[in-house]
């Protein structure tokens, strides 16, 4: 404690001493001291204000995270941390003024209780001599004077200076000089002895009363004007108010009145500090209160229903886990899916495997309502395992092969098996995008095999392995099943529309953004619509499914802003439609132009329809900040000039002319995009064969080794065990050899 007093109390003592020397009044010195500490801490108040504004801006997303991941504390924490990092929010910055206020208060306590040291700057021998003499006069041991010994000595000297006059000199100053200095210290302020602890029946009781009232005033003002406190709920606001009032009153009741005066003054000075912070960093400038929406909290009935559903799912999950890990159940191939919407990425290769072999596919999904549960394919066995239980489930994995679209293996909740080190983990991407740009750093490091859709994927994986000195993976050339489906649907539509040739049709423009920060929906949708509405186009706004899922209230607010144009055609026959049902991709196939930011929908659309895309240059979506360390240009960047044109966000007033030009040159783009597609995607029209053949061949290989009494694990080379050696001799068809 003495070390703390020397570290904090001494500098604060000098500040208090300066105030006392300037004003020659103890009470006024405390007032000036409080003002100076507020000035010193003001930069921290500004930092806290900026941080609080960030928190308020994030609250809709934070509430959405909690609602979506209810019951999964680990996932809530994971997504919350990611949001904090994205917004550069610090939990510490918000409480910096409080953190620094605590040592100031503790230091001030030392200053108030030790006036001989801090106000008069007496040396230790002199202080000790006067304390001992005070104890002698009072007839008690010096130790019984306790922490307030110097206050008692000051009061005793002022009450009876003659009793100290005969003391021998013990320090730099004579006894007479010290007595003179002590008598010059007036601890009374407005009739109150600031060295005294408040007592019932004494005027000093006004201090804790005023302390409580000042805290009440501050709390009421903060509840209305503090950017963060204003967002708090009724019980939170009044709970904090009551606590502050009680604490402030008690604080001033048990400590000398000088500390109470400091607390009262500090509370009152916090009011102009709050006003100044709001003036410098006005929340209204940074927070769009008009369009800010919070997710609706479930009712009690809904919560009760949800608890019942969770119990049912827990039982189902338990039963499916037991079924999956049944003794002697052969699991050659497992597919892990995050939800029903992911079946579209697996269907082609899974159907190919079941049509060309007798392999049983064990399909594990996090979605209890996954469409896979309605499958009539006897070779597909579905299991429901929720996100929370999935962690332990995957650690016990005992399959030969596991196919998944979830990257970041080992980095987040999905880990490699602890039971079998030879499980082969195969990554299947859910888009024709760049790995190095659109996946996090190291997202594929712990996979053994990657199904690659084009030459860019091969180059990126090999360059990543080379740069970071990683063991080489098996790369399997395969097509993108979803693209084949899209091509088939577009071809069917073109055949169906031949009979309708010549019929008038408004050009359809699809706005399909990503859901990243600063996407079209949040950054410039209004400007885009302002440029295109009234031009006779049928405009379909199709937000990313994740955007609708994560920000439902924000999405509804956008729709509400355009209620009237949604329901009425313009004078040229154009309309505006918001599409939030993603069960069909008809609008994608039927559109004449897509407008996007960094979404992979541009590739799907332009590759499928051979029509151009228009890219809005919003801040680039970068999942891996080290993407530019590789000597490659990510396909997401290079394709912007191949599939269409890009427009900067500050040039959207000329968007209508750009759109018209693209639509006028659609046929020219058809030839060019066809060539681009052939260059960038493998096995067009036969997407499933590459991956399907590989899976079948691997299962046969493993089964053969078992049939001849050999341990397949000795022949497996998963990335976690050792670097793959150069493959020699005849290799499985369609598997690339590492030529590094």
N, C-alpha and C positions, 0 to 999 in steps of 0.2 A: 504493500500500500504506500509505503514511504517513497518507493521508486516512482510510482504513478504520480504522487503529489509533486515530486521534483520535476517530472517530465511535463505534466499538464498544469499543476498548481502554480509553479514558479513563473512561467511566461504569462499566465492569466493574472498572477499577483502583480507583475510589473505593469500590465495593462490597467488593472484596478488602481495601482499606485499612481499612474499617470493621470487617470481621471480624478483621483482624490486631490492630487497636487494642483490640477487646473481649477477645480471647482471649490476646494476647501470645505466640501460638505459630503458626508458619508452617503446620504440618501441620493443626492444628485449624482454622485460618482457612480452609484449602482445603475441609475437611469442611463447615464452616458455609456457605461460599460455594456449594457444590454443593447443599446443602439449600435455600438461598434461591432459587437458580435453578429448582429443581424446583417450589417454591411459586409463583414468578412464572409459570412455564409451565403450571401445573396447569389453568387455564381452557382453554388450547389442547388439553390432553389430553382434557378433557371434550367439547370440540367434535369432536375426532377420534373419540372413542368413539361419539358420536351418529351421526357420518357413517359409521363402520364398520358400525353396526347397520343403517343404510339399505342399505349395499352387500350385507350378508348377506341381507337381505330380498329384494333384487333379483336375487340370483344365479340362482334358478330361471328367471326371465324372461330374464336375460342369456344363460344357457346355451341356452335355447330359441331366442333370436334367432340365435345362432351356428349352431345345428343346422339351423334352417329356411332360413337364408340362406347356407349353406356355399358358399364360392367367390365370393360377391358381397360383397367388402369394403366397398364404398361403401354398400350397403343395410344391412349390419351396423352400420356407423358411424352411419348416419342414424337407425336405430331405437334404437341405444344412447343417442345424444344425446337423443332424444325421451324415453326412459325416465328418464334422469338429470334432465331438466328436470321431468318429471312428479313425480318423487319428491324434488325439491329436493336432489339429491346433488351434491356438489362434489368433484372430484378433488384440489383443493388442500387442502381442510379436513383430509383424512386424513393429510397429511404436514406439517401446520403445526408440531407439536412438533419434527420433524426439521429443518424449514426454519429455525426459530429456534435450534435447537441448534447448527447449523453456525456462525453468527456468534459465538455464545457461546464455542465451542471456539477459534475463531480469535482472538477477543478475549482469551481466557484465555491462549493461547499468548503473546500480546503482554505480558500481565501477568506471566507466569512469567519470560519472558526479559528483562524490564525492571524488576527490583525497585527499582532506584534511583529510577525515575520514579514507579512506582505504589505501592510500599510506603512509601518514605521521602519522596516528593514533593519531590525535589531539583530545582533549576532546571537548565536546559540547560547553562549555563556550568560549573556544578559537575560535572555528569555527564560532560561532555566532558573536563574537566580530569582526573578520576579515570581515565577510560578511557585517555587519552593516557599517564598515568603508569604504568598497568598494562602497556600495550604496551611502554613504555620498560624496565620491569623485566624483562619476558619476552623482550626483545630482538627484537620483531617490529613491523611497521608496524601502526598502529591498525586499518587496514582488514582485516587478517588475523584480527582477533578475531571478525569476522562478526556474525551476528544475536545471538549470546550474549555480546556484549561486556560488558554490565552484570553478568551473572552472573559472568564471569571477574574483573571489577573487584571485586565483592563478596567472592568467594573469596580474591582476592589481598590485599585489605585485611585480612580476618580472619586470614589466614595470616601477614602481615608488616605490621602497622600502622605500625611505625617507618619503613618505607620511604616512607610517605606523609606523615609528620609535618611535614616541612620544606616541603611544598607551600604556595605563597602562596594566600591566600583569593581565590576567584574568583566567589563568589555571595553570596547573602543570609546564608548560614551560614558560620562559620569552618571551616577544614580540620579542626580538632580536634573541633568539634561533629559534623561529618559522619562522621568516623572513629568517634566514639562511637556514633552512630546505627547505622552499618553493623555494628559489633560486637554491637549489641543484637539483630540479626536472626539468629535460630537457624533455619537451614533444615533441620535434622535432625528427623526424626520417627520414633520407635520404632527408632532406630539407623540410619535410612536418610537419606542426603543427598538431599533432594528437588530440589536444583538440579542434581544429577548425572544424566547420561544413563546408563541401565543398561549394565553391563559384564559380560562373561563372567567368572566366578570371583569376582564381587562379590555382596554381599548385595542390591544393587540389582536383581539379576535376578529377585527375588521379585515385583517390581512387574508386569512383563509376564506372568508366570505367573498371578498373581492376577487380572490384567485379563482374561486369556483365560478363566479359570474363572468369573469373575463374568458374563462374556458368555454362557458356556455355561448357567449357572444361569438367567439371564434368558430366554434363548431357549427352554429347556425349559419354563419356566413359561408363557411367551407361547404356545407351541405348544398348550398345553392350555387356557389361560384367556383369552387375548386373543380377542375376538369374531371378528375377521377372520382371524387366524393359525390359529385352531382349525379353520377351514374349508379351509385349504390342503391340498394333496395331500402324500403322503409325501415325494416328491423336492423339492417346494417348501419344505416345512418344514425338512428336513435340509440342503438346499442353503443356505438362509438361515442356519441354525444354524452350519454350517461356515464360511461367509463371515464372520459376526460374530465367531466365536472367533478366526479368523486375523487379521481386521482389528484386533480389540481388542488381541491380543498384539503385533502389529507396531506399532500406534499407540503403545503404552506402551514399546516397545523402542527407538524412535528419537527419542523426546522426553524431556525431563527428567522425573524421577520424580514431580514435583509434578503434572504433567498426567496421569500414570498413576494417581495417587491419586484425582484428580478423576474419571477414567473409571470406576475400580472403584466409587467411592462412588455415581456416577450410575447405574451398572447395578443396584446393590443397592437404591437408593432407588426405582428404577422398579418394583420389586415391590410396595411398598405403594401406589404411585400406581395401578398396574393394579388392585389389589384395591379401592381407593377408587372408581375409575371404574366397576367392575362393581357396586359397591354402590349408587352414585348412579343409574346408568343400567344396570340389569341387563338383559342381552340376553334373558333368559327372559321379561321383561315385554313385550317388543316383538316378539319373533320366535316364531311358532308352530312350534316345532321338531317337535311331534308330527305335524302335518299338512303340514309343509314337504317338498316332493318335488322332486327334480332330474331333468331328462331323462336318459334312459339314453344313454350314449355308444355309438356304433356299434362293433362288433367289427372286427378287422383284416379279416376276410373281407367284412364289409359295406362297409368303406371301399374295399377293392379293387374290389368290384362297383360301387360308386358312382363310382369313378374311371373305370372302363370305360364306364359309362352316360354320364358327362359327356363323354367323348371322342366317343361316338356322337352325342350331342345337339349337340355342337359342329360335327360334320360336317353334320348335318341342318340346323342353323341356318345354316351357311355356304351350303348349297345353296338353302335357302329365301330367303335374302337375295339371292342371285344371281338367282333366279327372279323375285322381286318387283321388282328393279331392272333387269330385262331391257330392252334397248333397244326403244323404240317400244311398250312395254306401256302400254295405256291404263288409267288408274286414276281413274275418276270418283268412286268411293266406296270408302273404306277404313273398316273397323270395327276398333277396337283393343280387345281383351279381356284382362283380367288373368288369367283362368283359366276352366276349364270351367264353374264355377258361375255365370258371368256371362252365359252364353248365354240364360238365362231372361229377362234384361232386354232383350236385343236381338231375340229370335226374332220377336216380333210385327211390329215395323217392318221387319226384314230380309225376312221372308216376304212382307210386303205389297209391298215394292219389287220382289222377284223375280217375284211373281204379276202385277203390274200394269205391268211394263216389262221390257226386255231388258238392264237394267243388270247388270253383273258386280260382285259384292260381294267385295272382297279382304279376307279376315278374318284379322287378325293376332292371335295369342294367345301369351301367356307360358307356356302349359301344353302340354307335349308330348303329354299324354294327353287333351287337350280333346275333348269329344264332337263338336265341329265337324268333326273329321277323319273321322268316320263318316257325314257328310252325303252324301246322294245327289242333292242339288240341284246341277245343273251350273252354276248361276249364282253359286254360292258357292265361292270358291277360298281354302282355308285355308293359313296359313303359321305355322311355329313360330319365334319369336324370343324367346330367354330374357331375363330382366330385365336382365342386365348388358349384353348386346349391344343392347338396346332403346334405350339412350341415344343411341348414334351412329345407329342405324337411324332413329329419329324425327327427328333433325336433318337427315337427307337426304330427308325425306318430299317426294314430288313429286305427290301426289294432289290432286284438286280439292276433295273434301270428306272429312273424317275424323270419324267418330262414335265417342264414347267415354264411358264412365261414370267415368273417372278424373278427379277434380277437381285443383286445384292445378297446372294447366298453367303451365309456366315456373318454378314455385317449387321443385320437386324434380327428379326424374330425367327426367321427360317434358318436353321443350322443343318450342317451335314450330320449324318447318322453317327451316333456314338457306339452303336451296336455292330455295324458292319462298315469297315473302312473301304470296302471295294464297291460300294454303291456308285453307279455311274450317273452323274447328274448332267442332264441335257437341257440346254437353254433354247427356247423357241421364242423369238421376239414377236411382239404383237403389233409391229409396225415396220414399214420399209424405210426406217430412219437411220440416222448415224448413231452407232454405239458410242463413239468417243464424245459426242456432243449431248446426246439425249439420255445417256445413262450416267450414273454417278461414277466417280473414279473408283476403280476396282470392282465394279458391279459384276463382272464376269470372271474374276480371278479364281474363284473356287469351283467353277464348273469344269467338267472334264470334256464335254462335247458341246458344240454350238451348231445349230442348224442355221446356215447362212443363206440369205436370199439373193445376194448379188456380190459382184467383185469388191464393192466398197467394204462390205462386212469382212471379207477375207483380209483385205489390206489393213483394216483397222485392228483386227485381232492380232495379226502378225506383227504389226508395228508396235502395238501395245506390249506384246510379249518381249519384243526386242528392246524397247526403251526401258521397261521396268524389270528386265531379266526374269521373266516368268516362264514356267514350264509350258511347252507348246500343247495346245488343245487339239482334239480331233475336230476338224471342220467338215461338215456334211453339206454339200450343195443341194438345196431344195427350193422349191418355189413358195410363193405366199398364197395359201389357200383362199383367203378372203378376196384376193385380187382375181383369182379364177372365177369365183362366184360372181363378182362384180362384172367381169367381162361377159359371162354367160347371160346375166340379167340384161345388160346393155344390148347384147346381140338380139335377145328375144324381143326387147322393146322396139328395136329398129325394124324388125320384121313385122311386128304388130302395127307399127305406125305407117307402113308403106301404103296401106289402104286409105289413110287419112291425109295423104299428101295434098298440099294446097290449102288445107284448112288453116285459118288464121290462129295464131298462137302468140301470146305475149312471151317475150324472152324471160326465162326464170333465172334469177341470181340467188345463189345460196351463200349466206354468210355463216361460215363454220369456223369459229375461233378455237384456240386452245383454252385451257383453264389456268394457265400460269399467271403470275403477277403481271399487271399491266396488259392484260389481254384486250382484245377488241371490245368485249362487252363492258369492261370497266373504263377503258381509256378513250375510245373514240367512236363508239357505236352511233351516238347522236349525230356526229359530223358525217359519217358515212351515209346514214339514212337521209339526212338533210340534202346531201348531194344527189341521191338517187330517187327519192320519192317524187312522184309527179311526172316521172319520165316514161311511164307506161310499162314498167317492169313488174313482174311478180317476184317480190323479194321474200325469201324464206330465211328467217334467222333461226339457226339450229345450233344452240350453244353446246359446248362439250358436256357429255353426261356427268362428268365429275363436277362441273360448275353448277349444274342444276342440283346435284346431290349435296354439295357442300354449302351452297349459298341459295337455298330455296327462296328465302324472303327477298334477297337482293334481286333474284330472277323475277319474282312476282312484281316487284316495284318497277322494273324495266317494262314488263308487259303492260302494267297499269298506265304507264306514261303514254303508251301508244294504243290505248283501247279503241279510240275513234278511228284512226287510220287502219286498224286491224279489221274493222268491221265494214269499212266502206272502200269501194274502188275509187281511184282518182279519175280525173277526166279522160285519161288516155287508156283506161282499163287496167291500170296497174293496181296491185294489192300488196299488203304487208302481212305476213303470217309468222307467228312464233311457233316453232315446233319443239316440244319437250318430251314427246313420245318417241323413243329410239328403237322401238320394236321392228321398224322397217327402215330400209335405206332408199326407198323409192325417190325421195326428194333429191338425193345425191345423184341417182342415175338420170333423173329427168331434167336436171339443171343445165343451163347453157354456160354458166360461168360460176366459179367459186371464189369467194373473197375470204381470205384467212390471214392469220399472222404467222405463227410457227407450228401450226397443227399439221399432222401427217395426212389430214384429209385432202390436202392439195395433191399429194401423190396418188392416193386412192382414186380421187375424182379424175385427174388428168390422165392417169394410166388407164383407167377404166373407160372413160368416155372419149379420150383423145382431144378433149377441149381444154382451153387455157385456164390457168389460175391467176388470180390477182393477189399479190402479197402486200400486206400493210406492214411497214417496218416499225413495229412496236419493239420495245427492248427485247433483245434476243433471249430466247429460252436456253439457258446454259445450265445443264445439270452437272457437268464436270468442268470446273474452272481451269483444269490443266489440258483441255482438249487441244489447244494450239501448240502443245509441246511436240505433237506428232507431225511429221512432214506431209500431212494430208489435209485437203479441204473437205470438211464434212459435207455429205450429200445434201443435207438440209439447206446448206448455204448455196452450193453450186447449182442446185436444181431450180432455184428461184429465177434464174435467168434462162433456164431451159424450158420450163413449163409455162412461163408467162412473163409478167413484169412486176416490179416492186414500186410502191409509192410510200414516200415518207409521211409521217403523221401531220407535218406542218404544210402539206400540199394537198390535203384532201378536198379543198375547194374545187380542184380541177379533176376530181375523181370521175365525174360523169363522162368526160371526154375520153379518159383512159378506158373506161368500161366499153364505151361505144366502139373504140378502135379494136379492142380485143374481140368483141362479138363480130365485127366486120371481117376479121381475119381468121375466123374459126377453122376454115378448111386448110389454110396454110399451116396452122398449128397441128392439125391432125397428122400430116405426114411427118412433121418434125418430132412430135411426141411419140409416135409409133417407133421411130428409130431410137429415141432416148430410152424407151421402155425395154427394147431388145438388148440394149447395152447394159442395163442396170439390174435386171431381174432374171434369175434362172428359171428354167422349166415353165415358161408361160403356157398355161392350159393343161399342165401336167404337174401341178404343184406338189401333190402328196407323194409322188413316187420316190423321190430322193430320200426324204425322211422316213417314209414307210419301209422302203427296202433296207435301210440301215437298221431300223429297230428290229425287223424280222431277222436279219442276218446276225445281229448281236445276240438275240435270244437263242437262236439255233446254236450259235457258237458256245454259249454258256451251257446250254442243255447237253450239247455233245461232250463237253469236258466233264460234266457230272456223270454222264452215262458210262464213260470209260474210267471212272474212279479218280478223276483229277479234280483238284480244288480250283474252281474258277478264279478265286481271289488271287491266286499266284500268277494268273495270266492277265489280271486286270491292272490297269495303270492309272488309277484316278489321280487327279491333280494334287490331292492332298498327300499322297504317298511318295511320289518321286517324279522327276521330270521324265517326260516321254523320250525314249530313244528314237533315233531315226528309224522309221518303219522300212523294213527290207522285204524283198521278194514280192510275191503277188499280194495285193491288198484288196480289201473289200471294195466292191464297185462303188463309184461315185464318192469315195472318201478322198479328200485332198491330202497330198503328202506335203510335209513341211520342207520347203526348199531353202529355209533360212541358212 
